[in-house]
Amino acid sequence: MVNRSLPYFLEDRTGQHTGTDFDEIYDRLFLHVARAPPSQTRDPAGLTLMMYDTGRRSSSRRQSRPSLREPSVILDFGTNGALGTISFPGSSVSMPMSQYLRKTSMFAGSLSRKFTASNGEDYRWIYRGVKEHEWLCVDSRDYIVAQYTLKPPDKPAYNTSGNILTIDEPFVHFALEILASLTIMRHLAASKC
């Protein structure tokens, strides 16, 4: 059987997990990650990130003004890089990040975690499991659902950032969950928890 679906290739404009735009190269999906304004931060010493499905390509004009939409996902991190809570305002679901993104086993490191998506299936993040990819997301059958690649610093960038989140088309309906869990994983890696 031939797979005729085209994966979603989302360019990560900055490569920073604390604020960036993910624009699909064929204009099918546009996601935005931003720090919450101080008035919407629960813990002043922590980090709060808001994720939006913007419906349009990023632009400097949009970045200069606050979003009027309600975020699709809110990540409230604790102080010193600690995990906090993840909230999905549209469905009124909020839970501790450690419950949402669980370690794969009792002895697993903090960079080996899985989450249960809205489709009821478990997905697992693998850090540097394949040489050319920073992160891989696989399902329970080890099928690659998404992969995240950062441009090596020694490679030239032409009209793109070179940072790509690729999501297979059958899984794009929970792209925000993939991005939220990836952002938590990248936060853990940056904090060395």
N, C-alpha and C positions, 0 to 999 in steps of 0.2 A: 504494500500500500504506500502510495506517495503522499507525503505531507505537502499540501499546497497553501498552507497558511503562511502569512508573512509576519514574522515577529515584530513587536513594537520596539523601535530603537529610540530611546529617550536620551538626548544629550544633556548631561549634567553641566550646566554653564560654568560653575565655579569649582567644582570638586570639593566644596566645603559642606559638611553635613549639617552645619548650623544655619545655612541660608543659601538657597540656590533655586534655579528654575530647571525643570526637566521638560524639555520640548521634544516631542516626537518628530523625527526628521521628515515624515510624510504628513505632518499636520493632523494626526488623529487623536492626540492626547497631550495635554499641557498641565503639568503639576508644579506647584510652587511651595517651597519651604522657607519660612521666615521666623525670625525671633519675635516673640510676642512683645508688644509695647509694655513698658513698666506697669501701666495701670491694669494689665491683664495677667501679670505674673503672680503666681501664688506664693512663691518663695523668692524673695529678693536676692538671696545668695545662690539660688539654683538657676537653671536654664529652662525656659519654656519655648517650645517650637510649635508653630502652627502650620498645618499642611492644607493646601487648597487644590481643588480641581478647577483651574481657571477658565478652561474652555477657549483659550487663545494663547498665541505665542507670546513669550516674554518680550518686554520692551523697557527701555530706560524710563519712559513716561509712567508706566504702571508701577515700577519699582519706587518711584519718588513719592507716590501717594499711598496712604493706607488702604487696605482692602475693606470694602464695605460688606463683603460676604462673610457668612459664618464659616469658620474652618471646618474641613471634613474630619481632621484628626488633630488632637492636641497632645503633645508630649511634654509632660512636666517632670524634669529631672531634678533630683535632689542636689544638695551641696557636695562639693568635691567629686563630682562625676557619678554620684550614686544614682541608682534607678529610682524612678518615682512612679507616676501614674500615666496611663494612656487613656484617652477619652475619645469617643466617637460621638460628637454632639448630635448628629442627625438621628442616631438610634438611642441616645441617652445611655450609652454603655460606657462605663469607666471602671478600670481595674488596675491593680499594681502591675507595672511592667514585668516584674519577675513572675507573675502569674500568666501574663499574656505571652511572654517569650521565655519559655522554660528551658532549663539546662536539659541536654539530651540524655544524661545519665547522672547518677549521684556523684561520680568522680570526674565528670566532664569539666573542662575549663569553661570560663565565662564566654568564650568565643565559639562555643558549640551549643546552639540553642534551636528550639523549634517553636512554632506557633500554630494554632488552629485557626484557619481562615473562616470567613463567613460561609463558605461552602461545606464546612464540617470536616474538611481534610486537614491533616497535619503536614507542615512544610518545615524543612530544616535548612539553616544557613551553615555553609562551610566556608571557613576563612582560608584563602590561598590554597584551596584544594587542587587547583589546576594552575599551572605556571602563569598563563597570560591573564587570568581573572583574579581580581581581588576577593570577590565574594561569589558564591554559587548558592542558589536556592533550589532544593530538590524536594520532590514529593516522597511519599512513603515507599515508592517503588524505585527511588533514586533517579527518576526522570528529571532532567534539568528544566525548571520552570522559569527561572530568571538568573541573570548573571550581571555582575557589576564590574566594570573595568576602569581603572584610573590610568590616565596617560602617564607613562614614565617621564620623570622630569627631564631626562636627557633627549627626549624626542621632540622635534619641532612641532608647533601647532600652527596650522594654516588658518582657515576660516572657521575652525571649530575648536572646542576645548579639548577634545580627545577623550573625555570621560563619558562612558556610555552605560546606561542601565538598559538591558535587553530583557523583554518579557515576552514569552511565547503567547501568541494570540489567544489560545483557549483560556488563558489565565488572566487576561487583562481586565476582566470585570472586577477583580480585587487588587488592582494596581496600587491603590492607596495603602492597602494593608501590607503589600510587599514593600512599598517605599517606607512605611512607618517602621516595620520590623528591621529593614536594612539600616535605617537611620539610628535605631537603638543599637544595633550591632556595631555600626561605625563609631557611635559614641562610646561604647564599651571598649573598643579597640583603641580609641584615642585616649581614654582615661586609664587604660591598662588595668581594668577591674578584674 
